[in-house]
Amino acid sequence: MTALAKETRRQSIEEMFVQHIENIYYPGFSQEMTEEQVALYDWEYKEFQKQFSIDN
């Protein structure tokens, strides 16, 4: 996979994650998480990414 393809895939997954989080809570929640609870955001995002892992 090229570097561009990897970056595009990463961006797409992150956009889906943000949309998912904001559908559960409220618009702007993911932004608040990145400002106030970075470790929680990172953990939630990694868990979300695992769902799309090719290794699963």
Secondary structure, DSSP 4 states (H G I P E B T S, - for coil): --HHHHHHHHHHHHHHHHHHHHHHS-TTHHHHHHHH-HHHHHHHHHHHHHTT-TT-
